[in-house]
């Protein structure tokens, strides 16, 4: 929840857990907060370090010996921007202030503080700090020479491309990027959907959401990467050797990735929103560059034609089937039509992400929030945090794979949803198994023995399928709308009921069985394009 709240608002949140075991219980959540750049302060106690009453807070329970570990910070240290121990009460506010500085300085992320019971029990004289003196580090901008280089390259390119992934965390950056695309007519924008909606899907420059695989990467002659962790996957898709590549990012070296490199002419640690604004203002105010882009009318028109063709393809994927069942595209299209225009989507659709994004066509800043990491189970608590931050009137929809739904600890999610009156709509993409491992197998061994095996033989089948909606309803004490749709007819009748339930203040879970009760095997041809 803290992660989801922090992502929507960029305001740091705090989580308190119990010593080493509570820290371990956070598990993949810390990974997701780190990769998703969520500013979260985690505080955990330490086992008391005195045993015989030397100080107040000394050990009083059996478990104090069992939970005493050599260095508790190491459990999560490699995922955090900062870790420290609060050793005395006298400077506790300074320690917390420093932690928040790291959490809120880009690249934002989790920080971890620990403190023993003796330190927490220490009596101190009350004191106060001026919070204005404990803000994070301010944003940086492109220097003039670098600004000129990138601007001239974009304007002079035949097929310029901008690839982004999380610049949309700052909602203002979306508008600045639109201004840049409107200025450099012909610039296309590929959103890798890492964690935020970065560019509106209703703009002609949008190429959509793809995970590092798209033809525009192969044909572009100038590429500007902005706040992106994986712009392309070289074994599947990469730029042509002659392409000029530039990289602007809050973390261009990806300091927490041991292996990361891009063939760029230059890389700059800057704020992407500031850089987008600098670029479009510089180009518009430069007579030579302005004159050049004024001749790009035909290219601008071609971009519109390409965009309309893409929308036609997307629409075709969502057409009704002849067997009465629905696929992920049809389902996602139905969801888009059923929920409010400004609904916020918490997405954890795994192998269906690209298909979901194509149909939802997110266009409003802050309305598409993806996990950003690889720890499945984020979207349950994440959606509740988003709902808490967004307020009572804002509609929140979680779209989650069936295996991922189980990872999200639904027993806790839907109890909390009911306890704190945070109604959300959950759509479970039930394809009766884990498709992600099958996809990984096919990418490496497309014609191997495993490619011929069924999901059941690979032990990734979920037959018999759990009653996902029933699990959620039980956790909510029965006060939750629950339904299951296997056909287009059932989906058409049940989805509006689920939406109305959420609008009325009661959460809803719809188990949507993709391709019917039995589903179908993951198709080989989709392995390299499904995200």
C-alpha positions as CSV (number, residue, x, y, z in Angstrom):
1,X,0.0,0.0,0.0
2,X,2.8,2.4,0.9
3,X,4.4,1.7,-2.5
4,X,1.2,2.4,-4.4
5,X,0.5,5.6,-2.5
6,X,4.0,6.8,-3.0
7,X,3.9,6.1,-6.8
8,X,0.8,8.1,-7.4
9,X,1.7,11.1,-5.3
10,X,5.6,10.9,-5.2
11,X,5.2,11.6,-1.5
12,X,7.3,9.4,0.8
13,X,5.5,6.9,2.9
14,X,6.6,4.9,6.0
15,X,6.4,1.2,6.7
16,X,7.1,-0.4,10.2
17,X,8.0,-4.1,10.4
18,X,9.2,-6.4,13.2
19,X,12.9,-6.9,13.4
20,X,14.6,-9.4,11.0
21,X,11.6,-11.7,10.2
22,X,9.4,-8.7,9.5
23,X,12.0,-7.4,7.1
24,X,12.2,-10.7,5.4
25,X,8.4,-10.7,5.1
26,X,8.7,-7.7,2.9
27,X,10.4,-9.9,0.3
28,X,9.8,-8.9,-3.3
29,X,8.1,-5.7,-2.2
30,X,11.4,-4.1,-1.5
31,X,12.7,-5.1,-5.0
32,X,9.5,-3.6,-6.6
33,X,9.9,-0.4,-4.6
34,X,13.5,-0.1,-5.7
35,X,12.9,-0.9,-9.4
36,X,9.7,1.2,-9.4
37,X,11.4,4.1,-7.6
38,X,8.9,4.4,-4.8
39,X,10.0,6.7,-2.0
40,X,9.3,4.5,1.1
41,X,11.0,4.6,4.5
42,X,11.1,1.2,6.2
43,X,11.7,1.1,9.9
44,X,12.5,-2.2,11.8
45,X,13.4,-2.8,15.4
46,X,16.5,-4.7,16.4
47,X,16.7,-7.3,19.2
48,X,17.8,-5.6,22.4
49,X,21.6,-5.7,22.8
50,X,21.6,-5.9,26.6
51,X,20.5,-9.0,28.5
52,X,20.4,-8.3,32.3
53,X,18.5,-5.0,32.6
54,X,21.5,-2.8,32.1
55,X,19.3,-0.3,30.2
56,X,15.6,0.2,29.9
57,X,14.5,-2.0,27.0
58,X,16.8,-4.9,27.8
59,X,15.8,-8.4,26.7
60,X,12.6,-9.8,28.3
61,X,11.5,-12.5,25.9
62,X,12.8,-15.8,24.5
63,X,12.5,-14.5,20.9
64,X,15.0,-11.7,21.6
65,X,17.8,-14.2,21.4
66,X,16.4,-16.0,18.3
67,X,16.0,-12.8,16.3
68,X,19.4,-11.4,17.0
69,X,21.3,-11.5,13.7
70,X,24.8,-10.2,12.7
71,X,23.7,-7.4,10.4
72,X,20.0,-7.0,9.8
73,X,20.5,-4.2,7.2
74,X,22.1,-6.7,4.8
75,X,18.7,-8.4,4.3
76,X,17.5,-5.5,2.1
77,X,20.6,-3.3,1.8
78,X,21.2,-3.9,-1.9
79,X,17.7,-2.7,-2.8
80,X,17.8,0.5,-0.7
81,X,19.1,4.0,-1.4
82,X,20.3,4.2,2.2
83,X,20.5,2.0,5.3
84,X,21.5,3.0,8.8
85,X,21.1,2.2,12.5
86,X,19.6,4.6,14.9
87,X,22.0,4.2,17.8
88,X,20.8,6.9,20.2
89,X,17.6,8.8,20.7
90,X,19.4,12.2,20.8
91,X,19.8,12.5,17.0
92,X,16.9,10.4,15.8
93,X,15.3,13.2,13.9
94,X,18.5,13.8,12.0
95,X,18.7,10.1,11.1
96,X,15.1,10.1,9.8
97,X,15.6,13.3,7.9
98,X,18.7,12.0,6.2
99,X,16.8,8.8,5.2
100,X,14.0,10.8,3.7
101,X,16.6,12.9,1.7
102,X,17.8,9.7,0.0
103,X,14.3,8.4,-0.5
104,X,13.1,11.5,-2.3
105,X,16.3,12.3,-4.3
106,X,16.1,10.9,-7.8
107,X,16.3,8.1,-8.5
108,X,13.8,7.8,-5.6
109,X,13.4,4.5,-3.8
110,X,13.2,2.7,-0.4
111,X,15.4,3.4,2.6
112,X,15.8,1.3,5.7
113,X,16.4,2.3,9.3
114,X,16.8,0.0,12.3
115,X,17.0,0.7,16.0
116,X,17.2,-1.4,19.1
117,X,14.7,-1.2,21.9
118,X,17.3,0.5,24.2
119,X,17.6,3.4,21.7
120,X,13.8,3.7,21.4
121,X,13.4,3.8,25.1
122,X,16.0,6.5,25.7
123,X,14.6,9.7,27.2
124,X,15.7,12.9,25.5
125,X,14.9,16.6,25.6
126,X,12.3,17.6,23.1
127,X,13.7,19.3,20.0
128,X,12.7,20.3,16.5
129,X,14.2,20.5,13.1
130,X,13.5,22.8,10.2
131,X,12.1,20.4,7.6
132,X,13.0,22.9,4.8
133,X,16.7,22.1,5.5
134,X,16.1,18.3,4.9
135,X,14.7,18.3,1.4
136,X,16.1,15.9,-1.3
137,X,18.6,17.0,-3.9
138,X,17.1,19.4,-6.5
139,X,16.7,18.4,-10.2
140,X,19.4,19.0,-12.8
141,X,19.2,20.3,-16.3
142,X,21.1,19.8,-19.6
143,X,24.0,22.1,-20.1
144,X,23.9,24.4,-23.2
145,X,26.3,22.3,-25.4
146,X,24.5,19.1,-24.7
147,X,21.1,20.7,-25.3
148,X,22.3,21.9,-28.7
149,X,23.7,18.5,-29.6
150,X,20.5,16.6,-28.8
151,X,18.1,19.2,-30.3
152,X,20.0,19.4,-33.6
153,X,20.1,15.6,-33.8
154,X,16.4,15.2,-33.3
155,X,15.5,17.9,-35.8
156,X,17.9,16.6,-38.4
157,X,16.8,13.0,-38.1
158,X,14.7,11.3,-40.7
159,X,13.2,8.9,-38.2
160,X,13.7,10.3,-34.7
161,X,12.5,8.1,-31.8
162,X,12.2,8.8,-28.0
163,X,12.0,5.8,-25.7
164,X,10.9,6.2,-22.2
165,X,9.8,4.2,-19.2
166,X,9.2,6.1,-16.0
167,X,9.4,9.8,-16.9
168,X,5.6,10.0,-16.4
169,X,6.1,9.6,-12.6
170,X,6.2,13.4,-12.7
171,X,2.8,14.1,-14.3
172,X,4.1,17.4,-15.6
173,X,6.6,15.6,-17.7
174,X,3.8,14.0,-19.8
175,X,2.8,17.4,-21.1
176,X,6.3,18.5,-21.7
177,X,7.0,15.4,-23.8
178,X,3.8,16.1,-25.8
179,X,5.1,19.6,-26.5
180,X,8.4,18.1,-27.7
181,X,6.6,15.6,-30.0
182,X,4.4,18.5,-31.3
183,X,7.5,20.5,-32.0
184,X,9.6,17.9,-33.7
185,X,7.0,16.7,-36.1
186,X,7.7,13.1,-37.0
187,X,9.2,12.2,-33.6
188,X,7.7,8.9,-32.4
189,X,7.5,7.9,-28.7
190,X,7.8,4.4,-27.5
191,X,6.6,3.8,-23.9
192,X,8.2,0.8,-22.3
193,X,5.6,0.9,-19.6
194,X,8.1,0.3,-16.8
195,X,6.1,1.8,-14.1
196,X,4.1,4.9,-15.3
197,X,2.1,6.2,-18.2
198,X,4.7,8.5,-19.9
199,X,3.0,9.5,-23.2
200,X,-0.7,9.7,-24.1
201,X,-1.8,6.8,-26.3
202,X,-4.2,9.1,-28.1
203,X,-1.4,11.1,-29.6
204,X,-0.3,10.4,-33.2
205,X,3.3,10.1,-32.1
206,X,2.5,7.2,-29.8
207,X,3.9,3.8,-30.7
208,X,2.2,2.3,-27.6
209,X,3.6,0.2,-24.8
210,X,6.2,-2.4,-25.6
211,X,8.9,-4.1,-23.6
212,X,12.0,-3.5,-25.7
213,X,10.7,-5.0,-28.9
214,X,9.4,-2.9,-31.8
215,X,10.2,-2.2,-35.4
216,X,10.6,1.5,-34.7
217,X,13.8,0.7,-32.7
218,X,15.3,-1.0,-35.7
219,X,14.6,1.8,-38.2
220,X,15.2,4.9,-36.2
221,X,18.3,7.0,-37.1
222,X,18.3,9.1,-33.9
223,X,17.1,7.7,-30.5
224,X,16.7,9.7,-27.3
225,X,16.3,7.5,-24.3
226,X,14.7,9.2,-21.3
227,X,14.2,7.6,-17.9
228,X,14.2,4.1,-19.1
229,X,15.7,0.9,-17.8
230,X,15.4,-1.4,-20.8
231,X,15.0,0.5,-24.0
232,X,15.5,-2.7,-26.1
233,X,16.5,-6.3,-25.8
234,X,19.5,-6.8,-28.0
235,X,18.9,-10.5,-28.6
236,X,15.4,-9.7,-30.0
237,X,15.6,-6.2,-31.3
238,X,18.2,-3.4,-31.4
239,X,19.0,-0.2,-33.3
240,X,20.9,-0.2,-36.6
241,X,24.7,0.4,-36.2
242,X,24.5,3.9,-37.7
243,X,21.8,5.2,-35.3
244,X,22.8,8.1,-33.1
245,X,21.8,7.4,-29.5
246,X,21.5,9.8,-26.5
247,X,20.5,9.0,-23.0
248,X,19.0,11.3,-20.3
249,X,18.0,9.8,-17.0
250,X,17.9,10.3,-13.3
251,X,20.1,7.2,-13.1
252,X,21.9,6.8,-16.5
253,X,24.5,4.4,-15.2
254,X,21.9,2.2,-13.5
255,X,24.1,1.9,-10.4
256,X,22.2,-1.1,-9.0
257,X,22.6,-3.2,-12.1
258,X,26.0,-4.9,-12.3
259,X,25.6,-5.4,-16.1
260,X,24.1,-2.4,-18.1
261,X,25.4,-0.5,-21.1
262,X,24.1,1.4,-24.1
263,X,25.9,2.5,-27.3
264,X,25.3,6.2,-26.7
265,X,27.1,9.3,-27.9
266,X,26.4,10.8,-24.5
267,X,24.5,10.3,-21.3
268,X,23.4,12.9,-18.8
269,X,22.1,12.7,-15.2
270,X,19.2,15.1,-15.5
271,X,15.5,15.5,-14.8
272,X,13.6,14.4,-17.9
273,X,10.8,16.9,-17.4
274,X,13.3,19.7,-17.3
275,X,15.1,18.3,-20.3
276,X,11.9,17.9,-22.4
277,X,11.0,21.6,-21.7
278,X,14.5,22.7,-22.5
279,X,14.5,20.9,-25.8
280,X,11.2,22.1,-27.2
281,X,11.8,25.7,-26.1
282,X,15.3,25.7,-27.6
283,X,14.1,24.3,-30.9
284,X,11.2,26.7,-31.1
285,X,13.4,29.7,-30.3
286,X,16.2,28.7,-32.7
287,X,15.5,30.2,-36.2
288,X,17.4,27.6,-38.2
289,X,15.8,24.6,-36.4
290,X,12.3,26.2,-36.5
291,X,12.6,26.7,-40.2
292,X,13.6,23.1,-40.7
293,X,10.7,21.6,-38.7
294,X,8.2,23.9,-40.5
295,X,8.8,21.8,-43.6
296,X,7.8,18.5,-41.9
297,X,4.1,18.7,-42.7
298,X,4.1,15.6,-44.9
299,X,6.0,13.6,-42.2
300,X,3.4,14.8,-39.6
301,X,0.6,13.6,-41.9
302,X,2.3,10.2,-42.4
303,X,2.6,9.8,-38.6
304,X,-1.2,10.3,-38.4
305,X,-1.8,7.6,-41.0
306,X,0.5,5.2,-39.3
307,X,-1.2,5.9,-36.0
308,X,-4.7,5.3,-37.5
309,X,-3.5,2.0,-39.0
310,X,-2.2,0.9,-35.6
311,X,-5.6,1.7,-34.0
312,X,-7.3,-0.4,-36.7
313,X,-5.1,-3.3,-35.8
314,X,-5.8,-2.9,-32.1
315,X,-9.5,-2.8,-32.9
316,X,-9.3,-6.0,-34.9
317,X,-7.7,-7.9,-32.0
318,X,-10.7,-7.1,-29.8
319,X,-13.3,-8.3,-32.3
320,X,-15.8,-10.9,-31.0
321,X,-14.8,-14.5,-31.5
322,X,-16.9,-17.1,-33.3
323,X,-16.8,-19.6,-30.4
324,X,-18.3,-17.2,-27.9
325,X,-15.2,-16.9,-25.7
326,X,-13.1,-13.8,-25.2
327,X,-9.3,-13.1,-25.4
328,X,-7.3,-10.6,-23.4
329,X,-7.8,-7.9,-26.0
330,X,-11.6,-8.3,-26.1
331,X,-11.7,-8.3,-22.3
332,X,-9.4,-5.2,-22.0
333,X,-11.5,-3.3,-24.6
334,X,-14.6,-4.1,-22.6
335,X,-13.0,-2.9,-19.4
336,X,-12.0,0.4,-21.0
337,X,-15.6,1.0,-22.1
338,X,-17.1,0.0,-18.7
339,X,-15.0,2.1,-16.3
340,X,-14.8,5.9,-15.9
341,X,-12.5,7.8,-18.3
342,X,-10.2,8.9,-15.5
343,X,-10.0,5.5,-13.9
344,X,-6.6,4.6,-12.6
345,X,-5.2,1.2,-13.6
346,X,-2.9,-0.8,-11.4
347,X,-1.4,-3.2,-13.9
348,X,0.3,-6.6,-13.3
349,X,-0.8,-8.5,-16.4
350,X,2.7,-10.0,-17.0
351,X,2.6,-11.7,-20.5
352,X,-0.7,-9.9,-21.4
353,X,0.6,-6.4,-20.6
354,X,1.1,-5.2,-24.2
355,X,-2.4,-6.4,-25.2
356,X,-4.0,-4.8,-22.2
357,X,-2.1,-1.5,-22.9
358,X,-3.2,-1.5,-26.5
359,X,-6.9,-1.7,-25.6
360,X,-6.9,0.6,-22.6
361,X,-4.9,3.3,-24.5
362,X,-4.0,5.2,-21.3
363,X,-3.8,8.9,-22.1
364,X,-4.1,10.8,-18.8
365,X,-1.1,11.3,-16.5
366,X,-1.1,9.0,-13.5
367,X,-3.7,6.6,-14.8
368,X,-1.5,3.7,-15.7
369,X,0.8,2.4,-12.9
370,X,2.8,-0.8,-13.6
371,X,4.8,-2.7,-11.1
372,X,8.2,-1.7,-12.6
373,X,9.9,-4.7,-11.0
374,X,9.9,-8.4,-11.2
375,X,8.3,-9.3,-7.8
376,X,4.9,-10.6,-8.7
377,X,2.1,-9.7,-6.3
378,X,2.6,-6.0,-6.2
379,X,-0.8,-4.9,-7.6
380,X,-3.0,-6.0,-4.7
381,X,-1.6,-3.8,-2.0
382,X,-0.5,-1.3,-4.7
383,X,-4.0,-0.8,-5.9
384,X,-5.2,-0.2,-2.3
385,X,-2.5,2.4,-1.8
386,X,-3.4,4.1,-5.0
387,X,-7.0,4.2,-4.0
388,X,-6.2,5.6,-0.6
389,X,-4.1,8.4,-2.3
390,X,-6.6,9.0,-5.1
391,X,-9.6,9.5,-2.8
392,X,-13.2,8.2,-2.5
393,X,-14.5,9.5,-5.8
394,X,-11.7,8.1,-8.0
395,X,-12.2,4.7,-9.6
396,X,-9.3,2.3,-9.3
397,X,-9.0,-0.9,-11.4
398,X,-6.5,-3.7,-10.8
399,X,-5.8,-6.0,-13.7
400,X,-3.8,-9.0,-12.6
401,X,-2.8,-12.4,-13.9
402,X,-4.2,-15.4,-12.1
403,X,-0.8,-16.6,-10.6
404,X,0.1,-13.1,-9.7
405,X,-3.3,-12.7,-7.9
406,X,-2.3,-15.5,-5.6
407,X,1.1,-13.9,-5.0
408,X,-0.6,-10.7,-3.9
409,X,-1.8,-12.3,-0.6
410,X,-5.5,-11.8,-1.4
411,X,-6.5,-12.9,2.2
412,X,-4.9,-9.7,3.4
413,X,-5.7,-7.4,0.5
414,X,-9.5,-7.9,0.6
415,X,-9.7,-7.8,4.3
416,X,-7.9,-4.4,4.3
417,X,-10.0,-3.2,1.4
418,X,-13.1,-4.0,3.5
419,X,-11.7,-2.8,6.9
420,X,-10.6,0.6,5.6
421,X,-13.4,1.1,3.0
422,X,-11.1,1.1,-0.1
423,X,-13.2,-0.5,-2.8
424,X,-11.4,-1.4,-6.0
425,X,-12.3,-3.4,-9.1
426,X,-10.1,-6.4,-9.6
427,X,-10.0,-8.2,-13.0
428,X,-8.2,-11.6,-12.8
429,X,-6.8,-12.6,-16.2
430,X,-7.4,-16.3,-15.7
431,X,-5.5,-18.2,-18.4
432,X,-5.3,-21.3,-16.2
433,X,-1.6,-21.2,-15.7
434,X,1.8,-19.5,-15.6
435,X,2.5,-18.3,-19.1
436,X,5.7,-16.4,-18.2
437,X,7.9,-19.5,-17.7
438,X,6.6,-20.9,-21.0
439,X,7.4,-17.7,-22.8
440,X,10.9,-17.7,-21.3
441,X,11.5,-21.2,-22.5
442,X,10.3,-20.5,-26.0
443,X,12.6,-17.4,-26.3
444,X,15.6,-19.6,-25.7
445,X,14.5,-23.0,-27.1
446,X,11.7,-22.3,-29.6
447,X,11.8,-25.8,-31.0
448,X,13.1,-27.7,-28.0
449,X,11.4,-30.5,-26.1
450,X,9.7,-28.1,-23.8
451,X,8.1,-26.3,-26.7
452,X,6.1,-29.4,-27.5
453,X,5.0,-30.0,-23.9
454,X,1.7,-29.0,-22.5
455,X,1.3,-26.6,-19.5
456,X,0.3,-29.6,-17.4
457,X,3.4,-31.5,-18.4
458,X,5.5,-28.4,-17.6
459,X,3.8,-28.1,-14.2
460,X,2.6,-24.6,-14.9
461,X,-1.1,-25.4,-15.2
462,X,-3.6,-24.2,-12.6
463,X,-6.1,-26.9,-13.1
464,X,-8.3,-27.2,-11.2
465,X,-8.6,-23.4,-11.3
466,X,-9.0,-21.8,-7.8
467,X,-12.1,-19.7,-7.1
468,X,-10.3,-16.4,-7.1
469,X,-13.4,-14.3,-6.6
470,X,-14.5,-16.6,-3.8
471,X,-11.1,-16.3,-2.0
472,X,-11.5,-12.5,-2.1
473,X,-15.1,-12.6,-0.9
474,X,-14.2,-14.8,2.0
475,X,-11.3,-12.5,3.0
476,X,-13.8,-9.5,2.9
477,X,-16.1,-11.3,5.3
478,X,-18.6,-11.7,2.5
479,X,-19.0,-8.0,1.8
480,X,-17.6,-8.1,-1.8
481,X,-19.1,-8.6,-5.2
482,X,-17.7,-11.7,-6.8
483,X,-18.3,-13.2,-10.2
484,X,-16.8,-15.4,-12.9
485,X,-17.1,-14.9,-16.7
486,X,-16.2,-17.6,-19.2
487,X,-18.1,-16.3,-22.3
488,X,-18.6,-12.9,-24.0
489,X,-22.3,-13.0,-23.0
490,X,-21.4,-13.6,-19.3
491,X,-18.7,-10.9,-19.4
492,X,-21.3,-8.4,-21.0
493,X,-23.7,-9.0,-18.1
494,X,-21.3,-9.3,-15.2
495,X,-18.7,-6.5,-15.9
496,X,-21.2,-3.7,-15.5
497,X,-22.5,-5.2,-12.2
498,X,-18.9,-5.3,-10.9
499,X,-18.3,-1.6,-11.9
500,X,-21.5,-0.5,-10.3
501,X,-20.6,-2.3,-7.1
502,X,-17.3,-0.4,-6.8
503,X,-19.0,2.9,-7.6
504,X,-21.5,2.0,-4.8
505,X,-18.6,1.5,-2.3
506,X,-18.3,-2.3,-2.3
507,X,-15.2,-3.9,-3.9
508,X,-15.5,-6.3,-6.7
509,X,-13.5,-9.2,-8.1
510,X,-14.3,-10.6,-11.6
511,X,-12.6,-13.9,-12.5
512,X,-12.3,-13.6,-16.3
513,X,-11.5,-16.9,-17.9
514,X,-9.5,-16.1,-21.0
515,X,-10.4,-18.3,-24.0
516,X,-13.0,-20.2,-21.9
517,X,-12.9,-22.7,-19.1
518,X,-10.0,-24.7,-20.6
519,X,-8.0,-21.8,-22.0
520,X,-5.3,-22.5,-24.6
521,X,-1.6,-23.0,-24.7
522,X,0.7,-20.0,-25.0
523,X,1.3,-19.5,-28.7
524,X,4.9,-19.7,-29.9
525,X,4.6,-16.7,-32.2
526,X,3.8,-14.3,-29.3
527,X,6.9,-15.1,-27.3
528,X,8.9,-12.2,-28.6
529,X,6.1,-9.6,-28.7
530,X,4.0,-10.1,-25.7
531,X,6.1,-8.1,-23.3
